[in-house]
Amino acid sequence: MIRTNNITFSYTEYEKTQELESGDMELVVAARETALNAYAPYSKFRVGAAVRLESGAIVCGANVENAAFPSGICAERSALSNSISNLPHDKPIALAIAAMTEYGLTEDPPSPCGNCRQVIAEEESRSGNQIRIILSGKDKTLIVKSISNLLPLQFNRNNLKISLP
Ligand code: THU
């Protein structure tokens, strides 16, 4: 039998940053401030990511570029590497992303690249928690409840048929 299936996903859209609840607003501000620390001399596209952990702590990361382009790292992976390296048992529950060009914050909410989506998916598997992802543009913000909304039919440890601690 042949069947065509559809995958749908939902996201919440906020027209203005001020409409966010205070914890999310705080995370967005942290992501925006961290974007200012980006090392992005090549693209001049500065990205900041802020991870909220179960304890309430916030861990941030920015994109760090390199003259050998593939050696650079995105803000999302920078932030998650930071939180896993320093607070491995404190699980991420949310991740905010903000980006700016030389003209300021991007109008469009920044969306994580495929590589970062895969890394966020791994962190959901590792922690067993869903991670809310907050994509924050200058005014507009989009929120999804889990990376599965941005990475359907994902490859993860279940595909390897192994169970890890
Ligand atoms: N970048 C991020 O930090 N996160 C993304 O999800 C997309 C792209 C960075 C990588 C590079 O330093 C710059 O933005 C331009 O692609």
Backbone and ligand atoms as CSV (ligand in chain L), in Angstrom:
chain,resi,resn,atom,element,x,y,z
A,1,MET,N,N,0.830,-1.193,0.000
A,1,MET,CA,C,0.000,0.000,0.000
A,1,MET,C,C,0.877,1.261,0.000
A,2,ILE,N,N,0.463,2.239,-0.751
A,2,ILE,CA,C,1.208,3.509,-0.784
A,2,ILE,C,C,0.360,4.570,-0.090
A,3,ARG,N,N,1.005,5.308,0.779
A,3,ARG,CA,C,0.268,6.327,1.523
A,3,ARG,C,C,1.048,7.641,1.483
A,4,THR,N,N,0.367,8.739,1.339
A,4,THR,CA,C,1.029,10.044,1.471
A,4,THR,C,C,0.686,10.612,2.829
A,5,ASN,N,N,1.711,10.877,3.620
A,5,ASN,CA,C,1.491,11.439,4.960
A,5,ASN,C,C,1.884,12.905,4.966
A,6,ASN,N,N,1.269,13.650,5.862
A,6,ASN,CA,C,1.633,15.069,6.004
A,6,ASN,C,C,2.134,15.306,7.413
A,7,ILE,N,N,3.156,16.125,7.513
A,7,ILE,CA,C,3.636,16.543,8.821
A,7,ILE,C,C,3.302,18.016,8.968
A,8,THR,N,N,2.657,18.354,10.044
A,8,THR,CA,C,2.396,19.772,10.286
A,8,THR,C,C,3.127,20.183,11.554
A,9,PHE,N,N,3.402,21.456,11.691
A,9,PHE,CA,C,3.971,21.909,12.949
A,9,PHE,C,C,3.370,23.258,13.302
A,10,SER,N,N,3.333,23.526,14.592
A,10,SER,CA,C,2.768,24.803,14.992
A,10,SER,C,C,3.806,25.641,15.713
A,11,TYR,N,N,3.653,26.936,15.578
A,11,TYR,CA,C,4.520,27.859,16.292
A,11,TYR,C,C,3.683,29.041,16.741
A,12,THR,N,N,4.121,29.662,17.817
A,12,THR,CA,C,3.413,30.832,18.317
A,12,THR,C,C,4.144,32.062,17.819
A,13,GLU,N,N,3.382,33.034,17.352
A,13,GLU,CA,C,3.983,34.250,16.811
A,13,GLU,C,C,3.613,35.443,17.691
A,14,TYR,N,N,4.619,36.209,18.065
A,14,TYR,CA,C,4.411,37.434,18.835
A,14,TYR,C,C,4.795,38.603,17.934
A,15,GLU,N,N,3.909,39.557,17.827
A,15,GLU,CA,C,4.169,40.684,16.931
A,15,GLU,C,C,5.213,41.640,17.510
A,16,LYS,N,N,5.197,41.750,18.837
A,16,LYS,CA,C,6.130,42.672,19.517
A,16,LYS,C,C,6.880,41.930,20.615
A,17,THR,N,N,8.160,42.240,20.776
A,17,THR,CA,C,8.974,41.578,21.802
A,17,THR,C,C,8.367,41.754,23.195
A,18,GLN,N,N,7.757,42.910,23.432
A,18,GLN,CA,C,7.208,43.197,24.764
A,18,GLN,C,C,6.062,42.247,25.134
A,19,GLU,N,N,5.502,41.538,24.124
A,19,GLU,CA,C,4.400,40.614,24.424
A,19,GLU,C,C,4.896,39.308,25.045
A,20,LEU,N,N,6.219,39.089,25.013
A,20,LEU,CA,C,6.759,37.838,25.560
A,20,LEU,C,C,6.598,37.822,27.072
A,21,GLU,N,N,6.481,36.617,27.641
A,21,GLU,CA,C,6.445,36.547,29.107
A,21,GLU,C,C,7.839,36.877,29.642
A,22,SER,N,N,7.910,37.305,30.899
A,22,SER,CA,C,9.139,37.942,31.385
A,22,SER,C,C,10.368,37.036,31.298
A,23,GLY,N,N,10.203,35.719,31.578
A,23,GLY,CA,C,11.347,34.804,31.506
A,23,GLY,C,C,11.898,34.694,30.086
A,24,ASP,N,N,10.985,34.668,29.115
A,24,ASP,CA,C,11.405,34.584,27.712
A,24,ASP,C,C,12.054,35.887,27.273
A,25,MET,N,N,11.488,36.975,27.742
A,25,MET,CA,C,12.045,38.296,27.422
A,25,MET,C,C,13.485,38.389,27.944
A,26,GLU,N,N,13.690,37.890,29.155
A,26,GLU,CA,C,15.024,37.914,29.753
A,26,GLU,C,C,16.004,37.086,28.905
A,27,LEU,N,N,15.521,35.957,28.399
A,27,LEU,CA,C,16.378,35.091,27.578
A,27,LEU,C,C,16.711,35.767,26.245
A,28,VAL,N,N,15.731,36.451,25.677
A,28,VAL,CA,C,15.952,37.174,24.417
A,28,VAL,C,C,16.964,38.304,24.628
A,29,VAL,N,N,16.834,39.014,25.722
A,29,VAL,CA,C,17.779,40.096,26.009
A,29,VAL,C,C,19.196,39.517,26.140
A,30,ALA,N,N,19.311,38.371,26.816
A,30,ALA,CA,C,20.627,37.728,26.967
A,30,ALA,C,C,21.192,37.336,25.603
A,31,ALA,N,N,20.340,36.814,24.720
A,31,ALA,CA,C,20.797,36.426,23.374
A,31,ALA,C,C,21.245,37.665,22.589
A,32,ARG,N,N,20.479,38.737,22.704
A,32,ARG,CA,C,20.821,39.978,21.978
A,32,ARG,C,C,22.149,40.547,22.485
A,33,GLU,N,N,22.321,40.536,23.810
A,33,GLU,CA,C,23.573,41.077,24.372
A,33,GLU,C,C,24.762,40.219,23.952
A,34,THR,N,N,24.547,38.902,23.900
A,34,THR,CA,C,25.641,38.000,23.534
A,34,THR,C,C,26.019,38.167,22.062
A,35,ALA,N,N,25.030,38.497,21.226
A,35,ALA,CA,C,25.327,38.714,19.801
A,35,ALA,C,C,26.374,39.814,19.640
A,36,LEU,N,N,26.382,40.755,20.575
A,36,LEU,CA,C,27.372,41.842,20.504
A,36,LEU,C,C,28.791,41.319,20.720
A,37,ASN,N,N,28.907,40.131,21.339
A,37,ASN,CA,C,30.237,39.546,21.586
A,37,ASN,C,C,30.714,38.652,20.444
A,38,ALA,N,N,29.876,38.497,19.421
A,38,ALA,CA,C,30.238,37.593,18.321
A,38,ALA,C,C,31.554,38.023,17.684
A,39,TYR,N,N,32.268,37.031,17.194
A,39,TYR,CA,C,33.453,37.320,16.387
A,39,TYR,C,C,33.073,36.944,14.961
A,40,ALA,N,N,32.630,37.938,14.203
A,40,ALA,CA,C,32.103,37.658,12.867
A,40,ALA,C,C,32.652,38.652,11.847
A,41,PRO,N,N,33.994,38.707,11.716
A,41,PRO,CA,C,34.572,39.696,10.810
A,41,PRO,C,C,34.310,39.380,9.342
A,42,TYR,N,N,33.985,38.127,9.040
A,42,TYR,CA,C,33.825,37.729,7.630
A,42,TYR,C,C,32.397,37.959,7.148
A,43,SER,N,N,31.428,37.475,7.913
A,43,SER,CA,C,30.033,37.641,7.474
A,43,SER,C,C,29.425,38.943,7.997
A,44,LYS,N,N,29.981,39.471,9.069
A,44,LYS,CA,C,29.409,40.631,9.756
A,44,LYS,C,C,27.972,40.350,10.208
A,45,PHE,N,N,27.668,39.079,10.383
A,45,PHE,CA,C,26.350,38.641,10.856
A,45,PHE,C,C,26.558,38.086,12.253
A,46,ARG,N,N,26.139,38.858,13.236
A,46,ARG,CA,C,26.412,38.476,14.628
A,46,ARG,C,C,25.185,37.803,15.243
A,47,VAL,N,N,25.437,36.639,15.797
A,47,VAL,CA,C,24.332,35.844,16.349
A,47,VAL,C,C,24.618,35.559,17.821
A,48,GLY,N,N,23.571,35.632,18.621
A,48,GLY,CA,C,23.689,35.285,20.038
A,48,GLY,C,C,22.634,34.247,20.383
A,49,ALA,N,N,22.994,33.311,21.248
A,49,ALA,CA,C,22.030,32.301,21.702
A,49,ALA,C,C,22.114,32.222,23.213
A,50,ALA,N,N,20.963,32.052,23.861
A,50,ALA,CA,C,20.924,31.957,25.320
A,50,ALA,C,C,20.097,30.735,25.699
A,51,VAL,N,N,20.704,29.879,26.514
A,51,VAL,CA,C,20.046,28.641,26.942
A,51,VAL,C,C,19.512,28.835,28.363
A,52,ARG,N,N,18.247,28.529,28.572
A,52,ARG,CA,C,17.678,28.528,29.931
A,52,ARG,C,C,17.745,27.099,30.451
A,53,LEU,N,N,18.326,26.925,31.635
A,53,LEU,CA,C,18.439,25.599,32.234
A,53,LEU,C,C,17.342,25.399,33.278
A,54,GLU,N,N,17.127,24.139,33.652
A,54,GLU,CA,C,16.066,23.819,34.624
A,54,GLU,C,C,16.214,24.598,35.922
A,55,SER,N,N,17.457,24.855,36.322
A,55,SER,CA,C,17.705,25.593,37.569
A,55,SER,C,C,17.336,27.067,37.450
A,56,GLY,N,N,17.109,27.526,36.217
A,56,GLY,CA,C,16.843,28.942,35.988
A,56,GLY,C,C,18.062,29.666,35.442
A,57,ALA,N,N,19.229,29.016,35.543
A,57,ALA,CA,C,20.463,29.644,35.044
A,57,ALA,C,C,20.376,29.876,33.533
A,58,ILE,N,N,21.114,30.871,33.083
A,58,ILE,CA,C,21.192,31.179,31.652
A,58,ILE,C,C,22.648,31.032,31.213
A,59,VAL,N,N,22.874,30.290,30.127
A,59,VAL,CA,C,24.221,30.129,29.567
A,59,VAL,C,C,24.164,30.591,28.109
A,60,CYS,N,N,25.135,31.408,27.721
A,60,CYS,CA,C,25.070,32.030,26.391
A,60,CYS,C,C,26.218,31.607,25.478
A,61,GLY,N,N,26.047,31.873,24.199
A,61,GLY,CA,C,27.109,31.649,23.219
A,61,GLY,C,C,26.889,32.547,22.023
A,62,ALA,N,N,27.988,32.896,21.364
A,62,ALA,CA,C,27.914,33.716,20.149
A,62,ALA,C,C,28.586,32.950,19.016
A,63,ASN,N,N,28.367,33.414,17.785
A,63,ASN,CA,C,29.102,32.774,16.684
A,63,ASN,C,C,30.550,33.267,16.686
A,64,VAL,N,N,31.454,32.346,16.398
A,64,VAL,CA,C,32.885,32.645,16.400
A,64,VAL,C,C,33.429,32.144,15.065
A,65,GLU,N,N,33.745,33.085,14.179
A,65,GLU,CA,C,34.170,32.710,12.823
A,65,GLU,C,C,35.673,32.486,12.754
A,66,ASN,N,N,36.105,31.976,11.612
A,66,ASN,CA,C,37.517,31.647,11.415
A,66,ASN,C,C,37.874,31.892,9.951
A,67,ALA,N,N,39.135,32.291,9.718
A,67,ALA,CA,C,39.594,32.510,8.341
A,67,ALA,C,C,39.437,31.234,7.520
A,68,ALA,N,N,39.579,30.095,8.168
A,68,ALA,CA,C,39.243,28.816,7.530
A,68,ALA,C,C,37.755,28.619,7.814
A,69,PHE,N,N,36.907,29.039,6.893
A,69,PHE,CA,C,35.476,29.213,7.186
A,69,PHE,C,C,34.811,28.056,7.941
A,70,PRO,N,N,35.049,26.781,7.541
A,70,PRO,CA,C,34.320,25.699,8.242
A,70,PRO,C,C,34.728,25.541,9.699
A,71,SER,N,N,35.821,26.167,10.106
A,71,SER,CA,C,36.243,26.053,11.500
A,71,SER,C,C,35.441,26.963,12.423
A,72,GLY,N,N,34.633,27.837,11.860
A,72,GLY,CA,C,33.798,28.712,12.685
A,72,GLY,C,C,32.682,27.913,13.344
A,73,ILE,N,N,32.096,28.517,14.378
A,73,ILE,CA,C,30.976,27.837,15.058
A,73,ILE,C,C,29.806,28.803,15.201
A,74,CYS,N,N,28.602,28.271,15.088
A,74,CYS,CA,C,27.390,29.079,15.236
A,74,CYS,C,C,27.111,29.347,16.711
A,75,ALA,N,N,26.288,30.357,16.937
A,75,ALA,CA,C,25.940,30.764,18.307
A,75,ALA,C,C,25.219,29.651,19.077
A,76,GLU,N,N,24.315,28.942,18.416
A,76,GLU,CA,C,23.520,27.923,19.108
A,76,GLU,C,C,24.412,26.796,19.621
A,77,ARG,N,N,25.357,26.370,18.760
A,77,ARG,CA,C,26.253,25.286,19.191
A,77,ARG,C,C,27.242,25.790,20.225
A,78,SER,N,N,27.623,27.046,20.100
A,78,SER,CA,C,28.513,27.651,21.075
A,78,SER,C,C,27.827,27.655,22.448
A,79,ALA,N,N,26.562,28.063,22.496
A,79,ALA,CA,C,25.825,28.129,23.771
A,79,ALA,C,C,25.616,26.729,24.359
A,80,LEU,N,N,25.228,25.780,23.507
A,80,LEU,CA,C,24.977,24.427,24.031
A,80,LEU,C,C,26.272,23.751,24.474
A,81,SER,N,N,27.362,23.989,23.748
A,81,SER,CA,C,28.651,23.418,24.168
A,81,SER,C,C,29.023,23.970,25.530
A,82,ASN,N,N,28.759,25.255,25.708
A,82,ASN,CA,C,29.032,25.921,26.978
A,82,ASN,C,C,28.229,25.307,28.119
A,83,SER,N,N,26.934,25.148,27.906
A,83,SER,CA,C,26.094,24.643,29.010
A,83,SER,C,C,26.420,23.181,29.306
A,84,ILE,N,N,26.635,22.378,28.274
A,84,ILE,CA,C,26.932,20.950,28.521
A,84,ILE,C,C,28.298,20.817,29.195
A,85,SER,N,N,29.256,21.643,28.767
A,85,SER,CA,C,30.611,21.542,29.329
A,85,SER,C,C,30.660,21.967,30.784
A,86,ASN,N,N,29.867,22.986,31.134
A,86,ASN,CA,C,29.977,23.552,32.488
A,86,ASN,C,C,28.897,23.071,33.450
A,87,LEU,N,N,27.717,22.789,32.926
A,87,LEU,CA,C,26.596,22.381,33.795
A,87,LEU,C,C,25.901,21.165,33.169
A,88,PRO,N,N,26.613,20.045,33.059
A,88,PRO,CA,C,26.073,18.911,32.304
A,88,PRO,C,C,24.784,18.316,32.858
A,89,HIS,N,N,24.529,18.512,34.178
A,89,HIS,CA,C,23.332,17.896,34.766
A,89,HIS,C,C,22.145,18.852,34.841
A,90,ASP,N,N,22.382,20.096,34.483
A,90,ASP,CA,C,21.310,21.098,34.494
A,90,ASP,C,C,20.750,21.144,33.071
A,91,LYS,N,N,19.519,20.628,32.915
A,91,LYS,CA,C,19.023,20.407,31.546
A,91,LYS,C,C,18.431,21.662,30.907
A,92,PRO,N,N,18.729,21.887,29.629
A,92,PRO,CA,C,18.143,23.034,28.931
A,92,PRO,C,C,16.633,22.864,28.740
A,93,ILE,N,N,15.895,23.932,28.970
A,93,ILE,CA,C,14.445,23.890,28.704
A,93,ILE,C,C,14.053,24.885,27.612
A,94,ALA,N,N,14.906,25.870,27.357
A,94,ALA,CA,C,14.591,26.852,26.306
A,94,ALA,C,C,15.883,27.409,25.719
A,95,LEU,N,N,15.767,27.869,24.483
A,95,LEU,CA,C,16.919,28.437,23.774
A,95,LEU,C,C,16.428,29.628,22.965
A,96,ALA,N,N,16.990,30.803,23.232
A,96,ALA,CA,C,16.603,31.998,22.470
A,96,ALA,C,C,17.737,32.343,21.505
A,97,ILE,N,N,17.364,32.799,20.313
A,97,ILE,CA,C,18.341,33.164,19.286
A,97,ILE,C,C,18.024,34.564,18.770
A,98,ALA,N,N,19.063,35.390,18.659
A,98,ALA,CA,C,18.902,36.734,18.086
A,98,ALA,C,C,20.077,36.976,17.141
A,99,ALA,N,N,19.868,37.783,16.122
A,99,ALA,CA,C,20.935,38.037,15.152
A,99,ALA,C,C,20.923,39.496,14.739
A,100,MET,N,N,22.108,39.995,14.409
A,100,MET,CA,C,22.172,41.385,13.941
A,100,MET,C,C,23.179,41.555,12.805
A,101,THR,N,N,22.857,42.461,11.928
A,101,THR,CA,C,23.789,42.868,10.878
A,101,THR,C,C,24.353,44.215,11.311
A,102,GLU,N,N,25.115,44.830,10.405
A,102,GLU,CA,C,25.657,46.144,10.769
A,102,GLU,C,C,24.557,47.193,10.940
A,103,TYR,N,N,23.337,46.864,10.489
A,103,TYR,CA,C,22.217,47.815,10.627
A,103,TYR,C,C,21.385,47.570,11.886
A,104,GLY,N,N,21.770,46.583,12.672
A,104,GLY,CA,C,21.026,46.290,13.902
A,104,GLY,C,C,20.351,44.930,13.851
A,105,LEU,N,N,19.434,44.697,14.779
A,105,LEU,CA,C,18.749,43.394,14.860
A,105,LEU,C,C,18.035,43.069,13.558
A,106,THR,N,N,18.034,41.794,13.184
A,106,THR,CA,C,17.344,41.408,11.954
A,106,THR,C,C,15.836,41.529,12.135
A,107,GLU,N,N,15.169,41.955,11.075
A,107,GLU,CA,C,13.700,42.024,11.120
A,107,GLU,C,C,13.146,40.611,11.241
A,108,ASP,N,N,13.676,39.703,10.419
A,108,ASP,CA,C,13.185,38.323,10.424
A,108,ASP,C,C,13.725,37.575,11.636
A,109,PRO,N,N,12.878,36.803,12.312
A,109,PRO,CA,C,13.382,35.965,13.388
A,109,PRO,C,C,14.417,34.987,12.827
A,110,PRO,N,N,15.627,34.916,13.417
A,110,PRO,CA,C,16.654,34.034,12.871
A,110,PRO,C,C,16.320,32.574,13.135
A,111,SER,N,N,16.577,31.749,12.142
A,111,SER,CA,C,16.240,30.336,12.242
A,111,SER,C,C,17.534,29.536,12.290
A,112,PRO,N,N,17.640,28.552,13.180
A,112,PRO,CA,C,18.910,27.824,13.288
A,112,PRO,C,C,19.241,27.047,12.016
A,113,CYS,N,N,20.525,26.982,11.685
A,113,CYS,CA,C,20.959,26.242,10.501
A,113,CYS,C,C,20.756,24.739,10.734
A,114,GLY,N,N,20.880,23.969,9.682
A,114,GLY,CA,C,20.645,22.522,9.773
A,114,GLY,C,C,21.572,21.839,10.757
A,115,ASN,N,N,22.831,22.259,10.748
A,115,ASN,CA,C,23.825,21.682,11.654
A,115,ASN,C,C,23.414,21.920,13.110
A,116,CYS,N,N,22.986,23.140,13.403
A,116,CYS,CA,C,22.563,23.466,14.777
A,116,CYS,C,C,21.285,22.728,15.143
A,117,ARG,N,N,20.377,22.570,14.191
A,117,ARG,CA,C,19.146,21.810,14.475
A,117,ARG,C,C,19.497,20.400,14.924
A,118,GLN,N,N,20.465,19.807,14.243
A,118,GLN,CA,C,20.881,18.447,14.588
A,118,GLN,C,C,21.465,18.402,16.000
A,119,VAL,N,N,22.231,19.428,16.353
A,119,VAL,CA,C,22.859,19.469,17.687
A,119,VAL,C,C,21.799,19.721,18.773
A,120,ILE,N,N,20.821,20.554,18.462
A,120,ILE,CA,C,19.727,20.784,19.429
A,120,ILE,C,C,18.939,19.477,19.622
A,121,ALA,N,N,18.743,18.746,18.526
A,121,ALA,CA,C,18.031,17.460,18.615
A,121,ALA,C,C,18.797,16.492,19.513
A,122,GLU,N,N,20.104,16.472,19.385
A,122,GLU,CA,C,20.921,15.594,20.226
A,122,GLU,C,C,20.776,15.975,21.691
A,123,GLU,N,N,20.696,17.272,21.959
A,123,GLU,CA,C,20.579,17.721,23.345
A,123,GLU,C,C,19.205,17.350,23.919
A,124,GLU,N,N,18.168,17.378,23.088
A,124,GLU,CA,C,16.863,16.888,23.557
A,124,GLU,C,C,16.957,15.404,23.886
A,125,SER,N,N,17.656,14.632,23.054
A,125,SER,CA,C,17.805,13.190,23.318
A,125,SER,C,C,18.599,12.959,24.593
A,126,ARG,N,N,19.705,13.694,24.721
A,126,ARG,CA,C,20.588,13.505,25.879
A,126,ARG,C,C,19.861,13.811,27.177
A,127,SER,N,N,19.098,14.911,27.183
A,127,SER,CA,C,18.472,15.366,28.424
A,127,SER,C,C,17.104,14.733,28.654
A,128,GLY,N,N,16.485,14.264,27.578
A,128,GLY,CA,C,15.130,13.723,27.709
A,128,GLY,C,C,14.075,14.816,27.826
A,129,ASN,N,N,14.485,16.065,27.659
A,129,ASN,CA,C,13.554,17.206,27.729
A,129,ASN,C,C,13.321,17.806,26.348
A,130,GLN,N,N,12.158,18.388,26.168
A,130,GLN,CA,C,11.953,19.208,24.984
A,130,GLN,C,C,12.562,20.584,25.255
A,131,ILE,N,N,13.084,21.200,24.227
A,131,ILE,CA,C,13.673,22.535,24.368
A,131,ILE,C,C,12.822,23.519,23.565
A,132,ARG,N,N,12.204,24.477,24.248
A,132,ARG,CA,C,11.447,25.517,23.530
A,132,ARG,C,C,12.447,26.393,22.800
A,133,ILE,N,N,12.167,26.706,21.558
A,133,ILE,CA,C,13.115,27.502,20.783
A,133,ILE,C,C,12.461,28.831,20.432
A,134,ILE,N,N,13.135,29.893,20.844
A,134,ILE,CA,C,12.590,31.247,20.718
A,134,ILE,C,C,13.399,31.986,19.657
A,135,LEU,N,N,12.768,32.246,18.526
A,135,LEU,CA,C,13.446,32.906,17.408
A,135,LEU,C,C,13.048,34.369,17.448
A,136,SER,N,N,14.000,35.202,17.792
A,136,SER,CA,C,13.648,36.588,18.061
A,136,SER,C,C,14.173,37.554,17.013
A,137,GLY,N,N,13.265,38.170,16.283
A,137,GLY,CA,C,13.619,39.245,15.354
A,137,GLY,C,C,13.516,40.578,16.078
A,138,LYS,N,N,13.682,41.656,15.322
A,138,LYS,CA,C,13.656,42.989,15.941
A,138,LYS,C,C,12.344,43.200,16.707
A,139,ASP,N,N,11.229,42.889,16.065
A,139,ASP,CA,C,9.928,43.005,16.735
A,139,ASP,C,C,9.262,41.638,16.873
A,140,LYS,N,N,9.272,40.895,15.745
A,140,LYS,CA,C,8.545,39.618,15.717
A,140,LYS,C,C,9.328,38.476,16.365
A,141,THR,N,N,8.615,37.634,17.109
A,141,THR,CA,C,9.238,36.446,17.708
A,141,THR,C,C,8.393,35.222,17.385
A,142,LEU,N,N,9.063,34.124,17.042
A,142,LEU,CA,C,8.373,32.854,16.830
A,142,LEU,C,C,8.863,31.868,17.875
A,143,ILE,N,N,7.948,31.085,18.425
A,143,ILE,CA,C,8.343,30.076,19.425
A,143,ILE,C,C,7.805,28.712,19.019
A,144,VAL,N,N,8.715,27.719,18.995
A,144,VAL,CA,C,8.289,26.326,18.807
A,144,VAL,C,C,8.588,25.564,20.100
A,145,LYS,N,N,7.813,24.487,20.320
A,145,LYS,CA,C,7.934,23.767,21.594
A,145,LYS,C,C,9.097,22.806,21.631
A,146,SER,N,N,9.550,22.398,20.474
A,146,SER,CA,C,10.609,21.384,20.428
A,146,SER,C,C,11.294,21.447,19.075
A,147,ILE,N,N,12.521,20.960,19.026
A,147,ILE,CA,C,13.258,20.923,17.756
A,147,ILE,C,C,12.544,20.029,16.742
A,148,SER,N,N,11.687,19.100,17.206
A,148,SER,CA,C,11.017,18.231,16.232
A,148,SER,C,C,10.150,19.037,15.275
A,149,ASN,N,N,9.778,20.249,15.694
A,149,ASN,CA,C,9.022,21.120,14.778
A,149,ASN,C,C,9.898,21.653,13.646
A,150,LEU,N,N,11.171,21.826,13.929
A,150,LEU,CA,C,12.087,22.379,12.913
A,150,LEU,C,C,12.883,21.282,12.218
A,151,LEU,N,N,12.855,20.086,12.790
A,151,LEU,CA,C,13.630,18.967,12.233
A,151,LEU,C,C,12.796,17.685,12.312
A,152,PRO,N,N,11.755,17.617,11.470
A,152,PRO,CA,C,10.934,16.405,11.492
A,152,PRO,C,C,11.706,15.219,10.910
A,153,LEU,N,N,11.295,14.036,11.238
A,153,LEU,CA,C,11.944,12.799,10.744
A,153,LEU,C,C,13.448,12.840,11.018
A,154,GLN,N,N,13.793,13.329,12.203
A,154,GLN,CA,C,15.209,13.521,12.519
A,154,GLN,C,C,15.961,12.212,12.719
A,155,PHE,N,N,17.244,12.283,12.439
A,155,PHE,CA,C,18.140,11.162,12.723
A,155,PHE,C,C,18.639,11.343,14.150
A,156,ASN,N,N,18.395,10.334,14.972
A,156,ASN,CA,C,18.905,10.424,16.343
A,156,ASN,C,C,19.276,9.035,16.845
A,157,ARG,N,N,19.524,8.931,18.163
A,157,ARG,CA,C,20.018,7.662,18.717
A,157,ARG,C,C,19.069,6.501,18.463
A,158,ASN,N,N,17.783,6.793,18.267
A,158,ASN,CA,C,16.834,5.702,17.988
A,158,ASN,C,C,17.152,5.025,16.662
A,159,ASN,N,N,17.697,5.813,15.726
A,159,ASN,CA,C,18.052,5.235,14.432
A,159,ASN,C,C,19.247,4.299,14.547
A,160,LEU,N,N,20.074,4.567,15.552
A,160,LEU,CA,C,21.254,3.714,15.754
A,160,LEU,C,C,20.889,2.465,16.542
A,161,LYS,N,N,19.669,2.444,17.082
A,161,LYS,CA,C,19.176,1.330,17.882
A,161,LYS,C,C,20.117,1.009,19.039
A,162,ILE,N,N,20.616,2.080,19.671
A,162,ILE,CA,C,21.409,1.866,20.869
A,162,ILE,C,C,20.797,2.710,21.973
A,163,SER,N,N,20.968,2.259,23.195
A,163,SER,CA,C,20.483,3.097,24.297
A,163,SER,C,C,21.677,3.549,25.114
A,164,LEU,N,N,21.694,4.822,25.401
A,164,LEU,CA,C,22.808,5.420,26.129
A,164,LEU,C,C,22.288,5.961,27.453
A,165,PRO,N,N,23.167,6.140,28.422
A,165,PRO,CA,C,22.711,6.680,29.711
A,165,PRO,C,C,22.173,8.102,29.544
L,1,THU,N1,N,25.118,31.505,12.205
L,1,THU,C1,C,24.794,31.226,13.497
L,1,THU,O1,O,25.510,31.578,14.440
L,1,THU,N2,N,23.648,30.528,13.716
L,1,THU,C2,C,22.824,30.068,12.731
L,1,THU,O2,O,21.901,29.306,13.000
L,1,THU,C3,C,23.025,30.505,11.359
L,1,THU,C4,C,24.336,31.113,11.060
L,1,THU,C5,C,26.370,32.221,11.957
L,1,THU,C6,C,27.410,31.409,11.251
L,1,THU,C7,C,28.232,32.483,10.608
L,1,THU,O3,O,29.206,32.943,11.542
L,1,THU,C8,C,27.251,33.617,10.330
L,1,THU,O4,O,26.118,33.341,11.139
L,1,THU,C9,C,26.824,33.736,8.883
L,1,THU,O5,O,26.347,32.532,8.404
